[in-house]
Amino acid sequence: MEHATPAVGTLEKVHHAEESTRRPLPFTSVAFVLAVALLITEGVAINLATTGSLAAATVTAQLLNGLTVIPFALGVVALVRGPYRGWAIAAMIVSVIANPFMLRTVLSLFGSL
């Protein structure tokens, strides 16, 4: 029994069709949406601190310090992978702004001017 081998051009077409149907992982959109959600959470933490719920604000800020690394890292991955690099940079900037330690440092810098 002989097996028919497909022509070389046919294999290339099949391989190209498989590549075109695969969708890349949405690192950029996940990073940006997560960064915006963390920024909103930081606003909630600031509101908690100004209304007197210092314990809840402290816990939220400590969680935000750790969680803001995730959208920043996803933004770096999206920046390296290629498509939508502008959104990847935006996600990285928003995640830095959403970090309470960085926000305090920047506001202290402006306060000393």
Summary of the structure (lengths in Angstrom):
residues: 113
radius of gyration: 22.6
end to end distance: 85.1
largest distance: 85.1
contacts: 301
relative contact order: 0.15
helix: 81%
strand: 0%
